[in-house]
Each structure stands twice: as structure tokens, then as C-alpha cells.
Amino acid sequence: MRSWLLVSTLAALCLPLAAQPRLPAPKTEFLWSAGAPVALGNDDADKPSLTIYLPDSSQVSGSGVVVCPGGGYGMLAIDHEGKQVAQWLTARGVAAFVLKYRLGPRYHHPIELGDAQRAIRYTRSHAVECGIAPQKIGIWGFSAGGHLASTAGTHFDSGNSGASDPIDRVSSRPDFMILCYPVISFITPYAHRGSMRNLLGDHPDPKLAASLSNETQVTSQTPPTFLFHTDSDDGVPSENSVLFYLALRKAGVPTEIHIYERGPHGVGLAPFDPILSSWTRRLEGWMRLHAWMK
């Protein structure tokens, strides 16, 4: 069993044993130390948090990424779309902040977006102590987590300069986005109805659904974006990524998209697929192009 776990971890990071640095142990911090706003209880599900993974001090790139696991806004794929992603990032010198956000049907919009915005503000306000630059903070989302990430990237503010909480004074705008098989549209035939129902309820206001159909919310201020999808995804059709990509192009936002012919929904880093796993090398190239990775 121990040997299998070692092989799995190395494969997920795609680095040889000799290249593995000794990394600081991850730590978890609540987004609101005194309790989250509009919390419906005091259980673990009512306490959004960030688990912080820092790279080896000799390899830091100065960048940090808030990671939003998917799960249809009803659960969190915290391992292969959270922990494994954090390990992949830190092995390449990028700090990772895995977000545990509140979920439906217990919580609905705008709670999830508020958790993501707070995560970006928290990361930015703690940038110096985490060894990252405040202007090099991205957000990475998978599936419904991709919808949350793209919502954060199209619905942001510059912060409240008069807020009593210093975290609320900083911007919630991510500097870049990585969207993997994301839910994007709520107003087209390509909508993922389960995510929409968990986020907005059984009978959502059409205007609210339209405002959270993020292909309609792109502007020239939307952050540069990397998109990954597969054509055979039968959970979230690849048209979601295409719609967002076309909106980014129209707005003049730097963007890159990779759609693979084969591959199921929810593949994460796809470490054991010799073809599909190459998508992370495309991501590395894009991040190096923009100096978010060494």
C-alpha cells in the first residue's frame, strides 16, 4: 500500500523523486476568523477555509493560485481537483490556496461568490508573508469550481477602503484564471442543470441566471485566461469553454484554449493518461509566458 501511494503521488506531480523538494506542511485558515457572514450553523460545512501549500523557498516564483475544486456546487472533489493540484503547483514554485467554499442546496448565490472573493482578498492581503506578489494571484477552477472561478473573474471589485477589516480593503480581482472543463453558461442548452440548481435553487430568477452566465460578463478588464476541456465530456459540454473563449477574444483579453478529442469529465490533472496528461505542459508554457511560473 505504501509503495502504491508513493507511485501515485509522484505520477500526479510528474516529477522524478530527485526533483522533489522538502515543502512546508500545509496549514488551514478560516476565511473569517470570527465566523463567516450569513453562516447557517457552526458545522464544518459552515466554515469556509483555505488550505495553504507553499513551495520550497529555493523555488518560489512569486505567484499564488486560489484553487476551487468542482463538485456541482453540492460537494467538493478536494483530492484530485484540490490537493493534487496544490502539489503540482508547489512542485513548480507556485503557492497554492485550496478553497473549501460553502455549498448548495444549503447555501445559494451570492454566498459561494463571497467565499471566493474573500479567498482572493485573503491571499492578496497575506501575500508578503506567503512569499508571493500581490499582483500575481490567480484562480483555478474545475467544473462548477470553474464556474465559481470565472464568476470571481467577471464579478470583482477594488475593495472597500473604509472597511474595518483590512482584508476587505483589497481587490477581489484575480490576475489570471485557469478554467478546467468549466461550467460557464446558464442560459444556453449547454448549461449544467445540477450546478445551476444547487447554486440558484429550483426556480431561479432569469435575470440572475443571465448575470451568472459568465460568457455574457466578459469585459476588457477580465483577467487573462487558460481553458482546458475535452470534446467527449458528457457532463459539461465543451461549448462552455468555447463560449467563454470567444467572449474573451472579442474583448481583447489574452487567452489560450485546449480542447482534447477524448477524455471524460472530471479528469483533474489526468496523471495516468499518456495523451490527456499533456494538457498540464500546455499550462506550464502559458504560465511561463506570462511570468507566473519560472
C-alpha positions as CSV (number, residue, x, y, z in Angstrom):
1,M,0.0,0.0,0.0
2,R,2.8,2.5,0.9
3,S,4.6,1.8,-2.4
4,W,1.4,2.4,-4.3
5,L,0.8,5.7,-2.6
6,L,4.3,6.8,-3.4
7,V,4.0,6.0,-7.0
8,S,0.6,7.8,-7.2
9,T,2.0,10.9,-5.7
10,L,5.0,11.1,-8.0
11,A,2.9,10.4,-11.0
12,A,0.5,13.2,-10.0
13,L,3.3,15.7,-9.7
14,C,5.0,14.4,-12.9
15,L,8.5,15.0,-11.4
16,P,11.2,12.4,-10.6
17,L,12.0,11.6,-7.0
18,A,15.3,13.6,-7.1
19,A,13.4,16.7,-8.0
20,Q,11.0,16.6,-5.0
21,P,11.8,19.5,-2.6
22,R,11.0,19.4,1.1
23,L,7.9,21.5,1.3
24,P,6.4,23.2,4.3
25,A,3.4,21.4,5.8
26,P,0.1,22.8,4.6
27,K,-2.0,24.7,7.0
28,T,-5.7,25.6,7.0
29,E,-7.0,29.0,7.9
30,F,-10.7,30.1,8.1
31,L,-11.6,32.9,5.7
32,W,-13.3,34.7,8.6
33,S,-11.7,34.0,12.0
34,A,-14.8,35.2,13.9
35,G,-17.2,33.2,11.7
36,A,-18.4,33.5,8.1
37,P,-21.1,36.0,7.3
38,V,-24.6,34.6,6.9
39,A,-23.5,31.3,8.3
40,L,-26.4,28.9,8.9
41,G,-24.7,26.9,11.6
42,N,-21.4,26.1,13.3
43,D,-20.6,22.9,11.5
44,D,-17.6,22.3,9.3
45,A,-19.7,23.0,6.2
46,D,-20.5,26.5,7.5
47,K,-16.8,27.5,7.9
48,P,-15.2,28.3,4.5
49,S,-11.4,28.0,4.6
50,L,-8.1,28.0,2.7
51,T,-5.6,25.2,3.0
52,I,-2.3,26.8,2.2
53,Y,0.5,25.0,0.4
54,L,3.8,26.9,0.0
55,P,6.7,25.9,-2.3
56,D,10.3,25.3,-1.3
57,S,11.9,28.6,-0.6
58,S,14.6,28.0,-3.2
59,Q,12.0,27.6,-6.0
60,V,9.5,30.3,-5.4
61,S,8.1,32.0,-8.5
62,G,6.3,34.8,-6.6
63,S,2.9,33.6,-7.8
64,G,-0.1,32.2,-5.9
65,V,-3.2,30.4,-7.0
66,V,-6.6,30.0,-5.3
67,V,-7.8,26.5,-6.3
68,C,-11.6,25.9,-6.5
69,P,-12.4,22.1,-6.6
70,G,-15.5,21.1,-8.5
71,G,-18.5,19.0,-7.5
72,G,-21.6,20.6,-8.9
73,Y,-21.9,23.1,-6.1
74,G,-23.1,20.2,-4.0
75,M,-19.7,18.6,-2.9
76,L,-16.0,19.2,-3.3
77,A,-13.6,17.0,-5.3
78,I,-11.0,18.1,-2.7
79,D,-8.3,15.4,-3.6
80,H,-7.8,15.3,-7.4
81,E,-9.1,18.8,-8.0
82,G,-7.6,20.3,-4.8
83,K,-4.7,18.6,-3.0
84,Q,-3.2,17.1,-6.1
85,V,-3.4,20.4,-7.9
86,A,-1.7,22.2,-4.9
87,Q,1.1,19.6,-5.0
88,W,1.5,20.2,-8.8
89,L,1.8,23.9,-8.3
90,T,4.2,23.9,-5.3
91,A,6.5,21.5,-7.1
92,R,6.8,24.2,-9.7
93,G,7.4,27.1,-7.3
94,V,3.8,28.4,-7.1
95,A,1.9,28.8,-3.8
96,A,-1.5,27.1,-3.7
97,F,-4.5,28.0,-1.6
98,V,-7.2,25.3,-1.8
99,L,-10.6,26.8,-1.2
100,K,-13.3,25.0,0.8
101,Y,-16.4,27.1,-0.1
102,R,-19.9,26.7,1.2
103,L,-22.3,24.6,-0.9
104,G,-25.8,24.2,-2.1
105,P,-28.5,23.3,-1.6
106,R,-27.8,24.7,1.9
107,Y,-26.2,27.8,0.6
108,H,-27.1,29.7,-2.6
109,H,-25.6,32.6,-4.5
110,P,-24.1,35.1,-3.5
111,I,-22.5,33.0,-0.7
112,E,-20.2,30.9,-2.9
113,L,-19.0,34.0,-4.8
114,G,-18.4,35.8,-1.5
115,D,-16.3,32.9,-0.3
116,A,-14.2,33.0,-3.5
117,Q,-13.8,36.8,-3.3
118,R,-12.8,36.6,0.3
119,A,-10.2,33.9,-0.6
120,I,-8.6,36.2,-3.2
121,R,-8.6,39.1,-0.8
122,Y,-7.2,36.9,2.0
123,T,-4.4,35.7,-0.3
124,R,-3.6,39.2,-1.5
125,S,-3.5,40.6,2.0
126,H,-1.2,37.8,3.2
127,A,0.9,37.9,0.0
128,V,4.2,39.1,1.6
129,E,4.2,36.5,4.4
130,C,3.4,33.8,1.8
131,G,6.3,34.9,-0.4
132,I,4.1,36.0,-3.3
133,A,3.5,39.2,-5.2
134,P,0.0,40.8,-4.7
135,Q,-0.2,41.3,-8.4
136,K,0.5,37.7,-9.3
137,I,-2.6,35.9,-7.7
138,G,-4.6,33.7,-10.0
139,I,-7.7,31.5,-9.5
140,W,-8.0,27.9,-10.9
141,G,-11.4,26.1,-11.0
142,F,-12.7,22.8,-12.2
143,S,-16.2,22.1,-13.4
144,A,-18.6,24.0,-11.0
145,G,-15.4,25.3,-9.4
146,G,-14.6,26.7,-12.8
147,H,-17.9,28.5,-12.8
148,L,-17.0,29.9,-9.4
149,A,-13.6,31.0,-10.6
150,S,-15.0,32.6,-13.8
151,T,-17.6,34.3,-11.7
152,A,-14.9,35.7,-9.5
153,G,-13.0,36.8,-12.6
154,T,-16.0,38.6,-14.1
155,H,-17.7,39.9,-10.9
156,F,-15.0,41.7,-8.9
157,D,-14.4,44.9,-7.1
158,S,-11.4,47.0,-6.0
159,G,-12.2,46.6,-2.3
160,N,-13.7,48.8,0.4
161,S,-11.1,51.4,1.5
162,G,-13.2,52.2,4.6
163,A,-13.7,48.7,5.8
164,S,-12.8,47.9,9.4
165,D,-11.4,44.5,8.3
166,P,-8.2,45.2,6.4
167,I,-8.8,42.1,4.2
168,D,-11.9,43.7,2.8
169,R,-9.9,46.8,1.7
170,V,-8.0,44.9,-1.1
171,S,-9.2,44.0,-4.6
172,S,-11.0,40.7,-5.3
173,R,-9.9,40.7,-8.9
174,P,-7.7,37.6,-9.8
175,D,-4.7,38.4,-12.0
176,F,-5.3,35.3,-14.2
177,M,-7.7,32.4,-14.5
178,I,-7.3,28.7,-15.2
179,L,-10.6,27.1,-16.1
180,C,-10.8,23.3,-16.5
181,Y,-13.9,21.8,-18.1
182,P,-15.8,24.8,-16.5
183,V,-19.5,25.3,-16.1
184,I,-19.9,28.8,-17.8
185,S,-23.4,29.3,-19.3
186,F,-26.8,29.1,-17.5
187,I,-28.8,30.5,-20.5
188,T,-27.8,28.1,-23.3
189,P,-28.6,24.4,-24.0
190,Y,-25.1,23.7,-22.6
191,A,-25.9,24.6,-19.1
192,H,-25.1,22.1,-16.3
193,R,-28.5,22.0,-14.6
194,G,-27.3,20.3,-11.4
195,S,-24.8,23.1,-10.7
196,M,-27.4,25.7,-11.6
197,R,-30.0,24.2,-9.3
198,N,-27.5,23.9,-6.3
199,L,-26.3,27.4,-6.8
200,L,-29.6,29.2,-7.6
201,G,-32.4,26.9,-6.3
202,D,-35.2,25.2,-8.2
203,H,-36.8,28.3,-9.7
204,P,-34.0,30.9,-10.3
205,D,-34.7,34.4,-11.3
206,P,-34.0,34.5,-15.1
207,K,-32.1,37.8,-14.7
208,L,-29.9,36.4,-12.0
209,A,-29.2,33.3,-14.1
210,A,-28.3,35.5,-17.1
211,S,-25.9,37.6,-14.9
212,L,-24.1,34.4,-13.8
213,S,-23.9,33.1,-17.4
214,N,-20.3,34.3,-17.4
215,E,-19.8,34.4,-21.2
216,T,-22.0,37.4,-21.1
217,Q,-20.0,39.2,-18.4
218,V,-16.6,39.4,-20.1
219,T,-15.0,42.8,-20.5
220,S,-11.6,44.2,-21.3
221,Q,-10.8,44.0,-17.6
222,T,-11.4,40.3,-17.4
223,P,-8.1,38.5,-16.4
224,P,-6.1,36.5,-18.9
225,T,-7.5,33.0,-19.1
226,F,-6.3,29.5,-19.9
227,L,-9.1,27.0,-20.8
228,F,-8.9,23.1,-20.9
229,H,-11.7,20.8,-21.9
230,T,-12.4,17.6,-23.8
231,D,-14.8,17.1,-26.7
232,S,-16.2,13.9,-25.2
233,D,-17.1,15.5,-21.9
234,D,-20.7,14.4,-21.4
235,G,-21.1,16.2,-18.0
236,V,-20.3,19.8,-19.0
237,P,-20.2,20.2,-22.8
238,S,-17.0,21.8,-24.2
239,E,-19.2,24.6,-25.7
240,N,-19.0,26.2,-22.2
241,S,-15.3,26.8,-22.7
242,V,-15.7,27.8,-26.3
243,L,-18.3,30.4,-25.5
244,F,-16.0,31.9,-22.8
245,Y,-13.0,31.8,-25.2
246,L,-14.9,33.7,-27.9
247,A,-16.1,36.3,-25.4
248,L,-12.5,36.8,-24.3
249,R,-11.3,37.2,-27.8
250,K,-14.0,39.7,-28.6
251,A,-13.0,41.7,-25.6
252,G,-9.3,41.6,-26.4
253,V,-8.3,39.6,-23.3
254,P,-5.2,37.3,-23.7
255,T,-6.5,33.7,-23.7
256,E,-5.5,30.2,-24.7
257,I,-7.7,27.2,-25.1
258,H,-7.0,23.4,-25.5
259,I,-9.8,21.0,-26.3
260,Y,-8.8,17.4,-26.5
261,E,-10.8,14.9,-28.5
262,R,-11.2,12.2,-25.9
263,G,-11.4,12.3,-22.1
264,P,-14.3,12.1,-19.5
265,H,-15.5,14.9,-17.3
266,G,-13.6,15.4,-14.1
267,V,-10.1,14.1,-15.1
268,G,-8.2,16.6,-13.0
269,L,-4.5,16.6,-13.9
270,A,-5.1,13.2,-15.8
271,P,-1.7,11.9,-14.5
272,F,-2.2,8.4,-15.7
273,D,-3.4,9.2,-19.3
274,P,-0.3,9.5,-21.5
275,I,-2.2,11.7,-24.0
276,L,-4.5,13.8,-21.9
277,S,-1.9,14.5,-19.2
278,S,0.0,16.6,-21.7
279,W,-2.5,19.4,-21.1
280,T,-0.6,20.4,-18.0
281,R,2.5,21.0,-20.1
282,R,0.5,23.4,-22.2
283,L,-0.5,25.2,-18.9
284,E,3.1,25.4,-17.8
285,G,4.1,27.0,-21.0
286,W,1.3,29.6,-20.7
287,M,2.2,30.4,-17.1
288,R,5.8,30.8,-18.1
289,L,4.9,33.0,-21.0
290,H,3.2,35.4,-18.5
291,A,6.0,35.0,-15.8
292,W,3.6,33.4,-13.3
293,M,5.9,30.3,-13.2
294,K,9.7,30.1,-13.6
